[in-house]
Amino acid sequence: MNTAAVTAAAAKARLHGGEEIAFLDVREAAAFGEGHPLFAVPCPFSRLEASAIALVPRPDCPVLLIDDGDGIAETAAQRLAACGYTDIAVLAGGLPEWQAAGFGVFAGVNVPSKTLGELLEHDHRPAMIDAATLARWRREGRAHAFFDARPPIEYAKMRIEGARCVPNGELAHRVGAAVPDPATPIVITCAGRTRGIVGALTLRAIGVANPVYALENGTQGWALAGLPLDRGAQADPLPELDPAQAQASRARAQRLIAAAQLSTLTPRAEQTLLHEAGRTPFLFDLRSEAERAARPVPGAVPVLAGQLIQATDQYVGIRHGRLILIDDTGLRAALAALFLRALGFETHVLALDEVEENDVPMVPALALKAPAPPAAIDARTAWGLAQSGVPVLDLRASGDWESWRLDGARWVLRGELPGALAKGARQAILLGDATAVAAATCELRAAGVSARWLPADADACAQAGWPVDRVRRRMSREDARDRVWFVHDRHDGNAEASRQYLAWEMGLIHQLDEAERAAFGWVPISPA
């Protein structure tokens, strides 16, 4: 396949042209975290095809690839063409040429979403409470309701004791059950800044009467103030709504939709949008797991509203894509639409409470196909082949490698293949999950190497007689290129890393050039 190459200037113009385009960064996570263009979406070569299909589900959507100028983008273009993509280009010279053209590079992850959070703080000035003041409130027994806006998995890593896990979107939807007294002050925290800011503004946007505060700098600010964090806490069940509280959520949704002029859909209109040629629809279900189980919408991607706002580039790979947001009362969807519209997406709200029971959207079938892993073999067979000299390649995440390793196995990333094999090797055993193994198999097949998949865990391998090293070992930053190292230990007691991270977040809007700043829309929220 002949892949078109575009200049950095042409790529920049396309990103700000208002048309759909997927700008995929095929470098590994460490390189992406150290610096990338603002609207580049992480799609590492090690998991390229499966990630791309989730992020860019339309075969003829224009796709632009960026690498480090090392040729990986050209190989990635061939692999994506094999999946069914038809309009692929690469940025000539990769990131070095982007920088040479004078265009900005942003460290970190989820940068557009975090930049929006900083712009929201700048534009709307939500009330803040610092760690020392909140700690004094707690010592004095001053009444307040304290919520953590993050999802349960992050909440379990570290929290401020006493904070209840009710993620953004869910708190607005359930505020009547969570805080029945409209005079009780509400404090919202996250790990840093963005979700606390967004959480406070969601409550302002729906007209909550309570005084609402974002905890300044979240758990990191709390730790920097010398206050303790609690680890391993499990989230309580979300507050249940009674009929009156559910009706209050519906009423708030209707007021917000009218005030912000958000688009709403009927199922028939939604079907038209889902099947329109030349556009890429994404269907997201923002309800809780129990709510989705009670009334499924097949094909919709489940996600918390707050996470879709916070980490949009993990779910949507297309600038100016079309997002259809599903909820029951419509409030969680309307709030997500309010903020996602400001990120440049076309947003639509579908409230299932207004839809007949059997009248649910039908998601178009995917016309793209990811590679499949090779035939699987059991641990005993694999161990026998390894003893006979067949090389074993470990394609698991570096964090998994740190926990345990197979004797004789070599940890590799896809981009190192087939070079990681000895010259003349014609077969290999691949350890890892189906996505990573399938991706690596493409490189081996192109080099004439046949692969077999070992999906076994450490116990199965040990039972088969394979020596397993279970001593925890740290992988170096130079080797563990599959993880983001950008101030990675800010939650693990490294105060300087926390300070660097918070300074980075607060400095994001100062990095924007004129076109980048114009790409963020205004979020209409009334003053407090």
C-alpha positions in Angstrom: 0.0 0.0 0.0 1.2 3.5 -0.8 0.6 5.8 2.2 0.3 9.5 1.7 2.7 11.7 3.7 1.6 15.1 4.9 3.7 18.0 6.2 3.3 19.3 9.8 1.7 22.5 8.5 -0.9 20.5 6.5 -1.6 18.3 9.5 -2.0 21.3 11.8 -4.5 22.8 9.3 -6.5 19.6 9.1 -6.8 19.3 12.8 -8.4 22.8 13.1 -10.4 22.5 9.9 -13.6 21.4 11.6 -13.9 18.1 9.7 -13.6 14.6 11.2 -10.0 13.3 11.4 -8.3 10.7 13.6 -4.8 11.9 14.7 -3.3 8.7 16.2 0.0 8.7 18.0 1.5 5.2 17.5 4.4 5.6 19.8 4.4 3.8 23.1 2.9 5.2 26.3 6.2 6.6 27.8 7.0 8.6 24.7 3.5 9.9 24.4 3.5 11.0 28.0 6.7 12.9 27.6 5.3 15.0 24.8 2.8 14.9 21.9 0.6 17.3 19.9 -2.4 18.6 21.8 -5.0 16.6 19.8 -3.0 13.5 19.2 -4.7 10.4 20.6 -2.7 7.6 22.1 -2.8 4.4 20.0 0.4 2.5 20.8 1.8 0.3 18.1 1.9 -2.6 20.6 -1.9 -2.7 20.6 -2.6 -0.8 17.4 -5.4 -2.6 15.6 -7.7 -3.3 18.5 -7.2 0.2 19.9 -7.8 1.9 16.6 -11.0 0.0 15.9 -12.4 1.1 19.3 -11.2 4.7 18.8 -12.0 5.0 15.1 -14.9 2.7 14.1 -15.5 4.1 10.6 -13.3 2.5 7.8 -13.3 5.6 5.6 -12.6 8.1 8.3 -9.4 10.1 7.5 -6.6 8.7 9.7 -3.3 10.6 10.3 -0.5 8.7 12.1 2.4 10.3 14.0 5.6 8.5 15.2 9.1 9.6 16.2 10.2 9.7 12.6 11.4 6.1 12.9 9.2 4.5 10.3 6.7 2.9 12.7 3.9 5.0 11.3 4.4 3.6 7.8 4.2 0.0 9.2 1.2 1.0 11.3 -0.5 2.3 8.1 -0.1 -1.1 6.5 -1.5 -2.9 9.5 -4.5 -0.6 9.6 -5.1 -1.0 5.9 -5.3 -4.7 6.6 -8.1 -4.0 9.1 -10.1 -2.2 6.5 -9.2 1.5 6.8 -9.1 3.2 3.4 -7.9 6.8 4.1 -4.5 6.7 5.9 -1.7 9.3 5.9 1.4 9.7 8.0 3.0 12.9 9.3 6.3 13.1 7.4 9.2 13.1 9.8 6.9 12.4 12.8 7.1 14.4 16.1 10.6 15.9 15.3 9.2 17.6 12.2 6.1 18.8 14.1 8.4 20.5 16.6 10.7 21.8 13.9 7.7 23.5 12.4 7.3 25.4 15.7 4.1 23.6 16.8 3.5 22.9 20.5 4.1 19.6 22.3 2.2 18.8 25.5 3.4 16.4 28.2 1.0 14.2 30.2 -2.2 12.3 29.3 -5.8 13.3 28.6 -4.5 16.7 27.9 -7.5 18.2 26.0 -9.8 17.2 28.9 -7.5 18.6 31.5 -7.0 21.8 29.5 -10.8 22.2 29.4 -10.8 21.8 33.2 -8.3 24.6 33.6 -10.2 26.8 31.2 -13.4 26.1 33.2 -11.6 27.2 36.4 -10.4 30.3 34.7 -13.7 31.2 33.2 -16.2 30.2 35.9 -14.1 30.4 39.2 -15.8 27.6 41.2 -15.5 28.1 44.9 -12.4 26.3 46.3 -11.5 25.1 49.8 -8.0 24.4 50.7 -6.8 21.3 52.6 -6.1 23.2 55.9 -9.6 24.7 56.0 -11.3 21.3 55.2 -9.2 19.7 57.9 -10.3 22.3 60.4 -13.9 21.7 59.4 -13.5 18.1 60.1 -11.8 18.7 63.5 -14.6 21.1 64.5 -17.3 18.7 63.4 -18.7 21.3 61.0 -21.5 19.8 58.9 -20.6 19.1 55.2 -20.9 16.3 52.6 -17.7 15.1 51.2 -17.5 13.3 47.8 -14.7 11.8 45.7 -15.4 12.4 42.0 -13.3 9.6 40.7 -14.4 6.0 39.7 -14.1 3.2 42.4 -10.8 1.8 41.0 -9.0 5.1 41.5 -10.8 5.8 44.8 -9.4 2.4 46.1 -5.8 3.5 45.3 -5.9 6.4 47.7 -8.6 8.7 49.2 -9.1 11.2 51.9 -10.8 9.3 54.8 -14.4 10.2 55.0 -14.8 11.0 51.3 -17.6 9.0 49.7 -17.1 7.7 46.1 -19.8 9.2 44.0 -18.3 10.0 40.6 -19.0 13.1 38.6 -22.4 12.9 36.8 -23.6 10.4 39.3 -23.4 13.0 42.1 -25.5 15.5 40.1 -28.0 12.8 39.2 -28.3 11.5 42.8 -27.7 14.7 44.8 -31.2 14.7 46.3 -30.5 11.3 47.8 -26.9 11.9 48.7 -27.4 15.4 50.3 -31.1 15.8 51.3 -30.5 19.1 53.1 -30.0 22.0 50.6 -28.1 24.0 53.2 -25.4 21.4 53.7 -22.1 22.5 52.1 -20.8 20.0 49.5 -17.0 19.4 49.0 -15.8 17.5 45.9 -12.3 16.1 45.6 -10.3 14.2 43.0 -6.6 13.3 42.7 -5.6 16.7 41.3 -7.7 19.5 39.9 -9.8 18.7 36.9 -12.5 16.5 38.2 -13.0 18.5 41.4 -13.5 21.6 39.2 -15.9 19.9 36.8 -17.7 18.2 39.7 -18.4 21.6 41.4 -19.5 23.2 38.1 -21.9 20.3 37.3 -23.8 21.0 40.5 -23.8 24.7 39.7 -25.0 24.0 36.1 -28.1 22.2 37.4 -28.9 24.8 40.0 -28.1 22.9 43.2 -28.8 25.3 46.2 -26.1 23.9 48.5 -22.8 25.8 48.8 -20.4 23.7 46.7 -16.6 23.7 46.9 -13.8 21.9 45.0 -11.0 20.8 47.2 -8.0 22.7 46.0 -5.5 20.3 44.3 -7.4 17.2 45.5 -5.7 14.4 47.2 -2.3 15.7 46.1 -2.9 19.0 47.8 -4.1 17.2 50.9 -0.9 15.1 51.0 1.3 18.2 50.3 -0.4 19.8 53.4 1.0 16.9 55.4 -2.3 15.2 55.9 -2.8 11.5 55.6 -4.3 9.5 52.8 -6.2 6.3 53.2 -5.6 3.3 50.8 -7.6 0.3 49.9 -11.1 1.7 50.6 -14.0 0.1 48.7 -16.7 2.4 47.3 -20.1 2.2 48.9 -23.2 1.5 46.6 -24.4 4.6 44.9 -27.4 6.4 46.6 -30.7 5.1 45.3 -33.3 7.6 44.0 -36.9 7.5 45.1 -39.6 8.5 42.5 -39.6 12.2 43.6 -35.8 12.4 43.3 -35.8 10.7 39.9 -38.4 13.2 38.8 -36.1 16.0 40.1 -33.3 14.6 38.0 -35.6 14.7 34.9 -36.6 18.3 35.6 -33.0 19.4 36.0 -32.1 17.7 32.7 -34.9 19.4 30.9 -33.9 22.8 32.3 -30.2 22.3 31.5 -31.0 21.1 27.9 -33.2 24.1 27.3 -30.7 26.6 28.9 -27.7 25.3 27.1 -29.5 24.5 23.8 -28.4 20.9 23.8 -29.5 18.6 21.1 -31.9 15.8 22.1 -32.9 12.8 20.0 -35.7 10.4 19.5 -34.8 6.8 18.6 -35.8 7.4 15.0 -33.6 10.5 14.7 -30.8 8.6 16.4 -30.9 5.8 13.9 -30.5 8.4 11.1 -27.4 9.8 12.8 -26.0 6.4 13.5 -26.1 5.5 9.8 -25.2 8.8 8.1 -22.5 8.3 5.5 -19.3 10.2 6.1 -19.8 10.7 9.8 -18.6 8.6 12.8 -21.1 8.0 15.5 -20.2 6.9 19.1 -22.9 5.6 21.3 -22.2 5.9 25.1 -24.4 4.5 27.9 -23.8 6.6 31.0 -26.0 4.7 33.4 -24.9 2.5 36.2 -24.2 -1.2 35.7 -27.5 -2.2 37.4 -29.4 0.3 35.3 -27.8 -1.0 32.1 -28.6 -4.6 33.1 -32.3 -3.8 33.7 -32.6 -2.1 30.2 -29.8 -3.0 27.9 -28.8 -1.0 24.9 -26.7 -3.5 22.8 -23.6 -2.1 21.3 -23.5 1.1 23.4 -20.2 1.6 25.2 -20.6 1.8 29.0 -18.8 4.7 30.7 -19.2 7.0 33.6 -20.1 10.5 32.5 -17.3 12.0 34.5 -14.7 9.7 33.0 -15.9 10.4 29.5 -15.3 14.1 30.1 -12.0 13.5 32.0 -10.4 11.0 29.6 -12.2 11.6 26.3 -9.2 10.5 24.2 -9.4 7.0 25.7 -12.9 6.6 24.2 -13.0 8.8 21.1 -10.2 8.9 18.6 -11.8 11.4 16.1 -11.7 15.1 16.3 -15.3 16.5 15.8 -16.8 13.0 16.1 -20.5 12.6 16.8 -21.3 11.5 20.3 -24.8 10.1 21.2 -25.1 10.0 25.0 -27.7 7.7 26.7 -29.1 8.1 30.2 -32.4 7.3 31.9 -33.5 10.8 33.1 -31.2 12.5 30.6 -29.3 14.5 33.3 -26.0 12.6 33.2 -26.1 12.7 29.4 -26.9 16.4 29.3 -24.0 17.2 31.6 -21.6 15.1 29.5 -22.9 16.8 26.4 -22.4 20.2 27.9 -18.7 19.7 28.5 -17.9 17.4 25.5 -19.4 20.0 23.1 -16.8 22.4 24.4 -14.1 19.9 23.4 -15.3 20.2 19.8 -17.6 17.2 19.5 -21.1 17.1 18.1 -23.2 15.9 21.0 -26.7 14.5 21.3 -28.8 13.4 24.4 -31.1 10.5 24.4 -33.2 10.0 27.6 -34.5 6.5 27.8 -37.3 7.5 30.2 -38.9 9.2 27.2 -38.5 6.1 24.9 -40.8 3.1 24.6 -39.4 0.0 26.3 -38.5 -1.9 23.2 -37.5 1.2 21.1 -33.7 1.2 21.7 -30.9 2.2 19.3 -29.4 -0.3 16.9 -25.6 0.2 16.6 -24.3 -0.4 13.0 -22.2 -3.5 12.7 -18.4 -2.8 12.5 -16.9 -3.2 9.1 -13.3 -3.4 10.5 -11.5 -6.5 11.6 -8.6 -6.8 14.0 -6.1 -9.6 13.7 -6.7 -12.7 15.7 -4.2 -14.4 17.9 -2.5 -17.6 16.7 -3.5 -21.1 18.0 -3.2 -21.4 21.7 -1.1 -24.1 23.4 -1.0 -25.2 27.0 1.8 -24.5 29.4 3.2 -28.1 29.3 3.5 -28.1 25.5 5.0 -24.6 25.5 7.6 -25.7 28.1 8.6 -28.6 26.0 9.0 -26.4 23.0 11.0 -23.9 25.0 13.3 -26.7 26.2 13.9 -27.7 22.6 15.1 -24.1 21.7 11.9 -22.3 20.6 12.2 -18.7 21.8 9.6 -17.4 24.2 8.6 -13.7 23.9 6.8 -12.0 26.8 4.3 -9.4 25.5 2.6 -8.7 28.8 2.5 -5.2 30.3 5.8 -4.3 32.0 3.9 -4.1 35.4 2.9 -7.8 35.0 6.5 -8.7 34.1 7.6 -7.1 37.3 5.4 -9.5 39.3 6.5 -12.7 37.7 8.6 -14.0 34.8 9.1 -17.3 32.9 12.6 -18.8 32.8 14.1 -18.1 29.4 11.4 -15.7 28.2 12.4 -12.3 26.8 10.2 -9.3 27.4 9.6 -7.3 24.2 7.4 -4.7 22.6 5.9 -5.3 19.2 8.0 -2.6 17.6 11.1 -4.7 18.4 10.0 -7.5 16.2 11.3 -9.5 14.4 14.6 -8.0 15.5 14.4 -9.4 19.0 14.6 -13.0 17.6 17.9 -14.6 16.7 18.7 -14.7 13.0 17.1 -17.6 11.3 14.4 -18.2 13.9 11.3 -19.6 12.3 8.9 -20.1 15.2 8.2 -18.4 18.6 6.0 -18.8 21.6 4.1 -15.6 22.6 3.0 -15.0 26.2 0.4 -12.3 26.8 -3.2 -11.3 26.3 -5.0 -11.9 23.0 -4.7 -8.3 21.8 -1.0 -8.0 22.3 -0.2 -11.4 20.9 -2.4 -10.9 17.8 -0.6 -7.6 17.2 2.9 -9.1 17.5 1.9 -12.0 15.3 1.5 -9.6 12.4 5.1 -8.6 12.6 6.3 -12.2 12.9 4.2 -13.4 10.1 5.6 -10.7 7.8 9.1 -12.0 8.6 8.1 -15.6 8.0 8.0 -16.6 11.7 5.2 -18.8 12.9 3.8 -18.1 16.3 1.9 -20.0 19.0 0.0 -18.3 21.9 0.7 -19.2 25.5 -2.3 -17.7 27.5 -1.3 -19.4 30.7 -0.7 -17.8 34.1 2.2 -18.2 36.5 0.5 -21.1 38.4 -0.3 -23.1 35.3 3.3 -22.7 34.0 4.7 -23.7 37.3 2.5 -26.8 37.5 3.8 -27.7 34.0 7.4 -27.7 35.4 8.4 -24.3 34.0 10.6 -22.4 36.4 8.8 -19.2 37.4 10.6 -16.2 39.0 8.1 -14.6 41.4 10.5 -12.2 43.1 9.2 -8.7 42.3 11.7 -6.8 40.1 11.6 -3.2 38.9 11.9 -2.6 35.2 13.9 0.5 34.3 12.2 3.6 32.8 14.3 3.0 29.6 12.9 -0.5 29.2 9.3 -0.1 30.4 8.2 2.1 27.5 4.6 0.8 27.7 3.8 3.0 30.7 3.5 6.7 31.3 6.4 7.9 33.4 5.5 11.5 33.5 5.6 12.4 37.2 4.3 8.8 37.7 4.9 8.6 41.4 2.9 11.7 42.4 0.5 9.5 44.4 3.2 7.5 46.1 4.6 10.1 48.5 6.8 12.0 46.0 6.0 15.5 47.0 8.2 17.1 44.3 6.4 15.0 41.6 3.0 16.2 43.0 4.2 19.8 42.8 5.5 19.3 39.3 2.2 17.7 38.2 0.0 20.5 39.7 2.2 23.2 38.1 1.9 21.3 34.8 -1.9 21.2 35.0 -2.2 24.9 35.9 0.2 25.8 33.1 -1.7 24.0 30.3 -3.7 27.0 29.1 -0.5 29.1 28.8 0.8 26.5 26.3 -2.0 26.9 23.8 -1.5 28.7 20.6 -4.3 30.8 19.0 -5.8 27.9 17.0 -5.7 25.5 19.9 -7.3 28.0 22.3 -10.1 28.6 19.7 -10.7 24.8 19.5 -12.2 24.9 23.0 -15.8 26.2 23.2 -17.6 28.1 25.9 -19.5 26.2 28.5 -22.6 28.2 29.5 -22.9 28.0 33.3 -24.6 30.7 35.3 -22.6 32.4 38.0 -22.9 31.0 41.5 
